[in-house]
């Protein structure tokens, strides 16, 4: 069951939650923000045993960041979606990708200044 549910996440680290009820296990995949970002970059799957210290130097759109923030919002401590987007942008900076061709820190500053509006719904 675990292998069937994690086929989409080949080559990425994801947390798997097992819920056992009446000796029947159900599998839930709980991906972290970094694995969601790497999946949004659409990189080919890699063998983690052979390929080390990979640079994720791709570019993703702000809409991708907002959709990732929507999926991560229940797990996050952020009060608003804009703050959750800033968390995801920080993760994007740490894995080394750009957002809309800009550095994620520039976009965080634009969200703080109110130049970029993040819709709540």
C-alpha positions in Angstrom: 0.0 0.0 0.0 2.8 2.4 0.9 4.6 1.8 -2.4 1.3 2.4 -4.4 0.6 5.7 -2.6 4.2 7.1 -2.9 4.8 6.3 -6.6 4.3 10.0 -7.5 7.0 11.0 -5.1 9.8 8.8 -6.5 13.2 10.2 -5.5 11.8 12.6 -2.9 11.5 12.3 0.8 7.9 12.3 2.1 6.3 11.5 5.4 3.8 8.7 5.4 1.1 8.6 8.0 -0.3 5.1 8.8 -3.8 5.1 10.4 -4.7 1.6 11.7 -8.3 1.0 12.5 -9.6 -2.5 13.2 -6.3 -4.0 12.0 -6.7 -2.3 8.6 -4.0 0.2 7.7 -4.8 3.3 5.6 -1.8 5.3 4.1 -1.7 9.1 3.9 1.2 10.8 2.2 2.2 14.0 4.1 4.7 15.8 1.8 6.9 18.6 3.3 7.2 22.0 1.7 10.6 21.3 0.1 9.3 18.1 -1.6 6.3 20.0 -2.9 8.6 22.7 -4.3 10.9 20.2 -6.0 7.9 18.5 -7.5 6.6 21.8 -8.8 10.0 22.3 -10.5 9.2 19.2 -12.5 12.7 17.7 -12.2 13.4 14.1 -13.3 13.5 11.6 -10.4 17.0 10.9 -9.1 18.6 8.1 -7.2 19.4 9.5 -3.8 22.1 6.9 -3.2 24.1 8.0 -6.2 23.4 11.7 -6.8 24.3 13.9 -3.9 24.2 17.7 -3.2 21.9 18.6 -6.2 21.1 22.2 -6.9 17.5 23.0 -7.7 18.1 26.1 -9.8 14.7 26.1 -11.6 12.1 28.7 -11.7 8.5 28.4 -10.4 5.5 30.8 -10.7 4.0 32.6 -7.7 0.7 30.7 -8.4 2.6 27.5 -7.7 3.8 28.9 -4.4 0.3 29.9 -3.5 -1.1 26.4 -4.3 1.7 24.8 -2.2 0.9 27.3 0.6 -2.8 26.3 0.5 -1.9 22.6 1.0 0.6 23.4 3.8 -1.6 25.9 5.6 -3.3 23.4 8.0 0.1 22.2 9.1 1.6 25.7 9.4 1.5 28.0 12.3 0.8 31.0 10.0 -2.4 33.0 10.7 -2.9 34.2 7.1 -2.2 32.7 3.7 0.2 35.5 2.9 2.4 34.5 5.9 2.2 30.9 4.8 3.4 32.0 1.4 6.3 33.7 3.0 7.2 30.4 4.8 7.1 28.6 1.4 9.3 31.3 -0.2 11.8 30.8 2.6 11.9 27.1 1.8 12.3 28.0 -1.9 15.3 30.2 -1.0 16.9 27.3 0.9 16.6 24.8 -1.9 17.9 27.4 -4.3 15.1 28.0 -6.8 13.7 31.3 -8.0 10.1 32.5 -8.1 8.9 34.4 -11.3 12.6 34.9 -12.2 13.3 36.8 -8.9 14.9 35.9 -5.6 12.3 34.7 -3.1 13.5 37.3 -0.6 12.5 40.1 -3.0 9.0 38.6 -3.3 8.8 38.4 0.5 9.6 42.1 0.8 7.0 42.9 -1.9 4.4 41.0 0.1 5.4 42.9 3.2 5.1 46.2 1.4 1.7 45.3 0.0 2.8 45.4 -3.7 1.8 41.7 -4.1 -1.7 40.7 -3.0 -2.2 37.1 -1.8 -5.9 36.1 -2.1 -7.2 34.3 1.0 -9.7 32.1 -0.9 
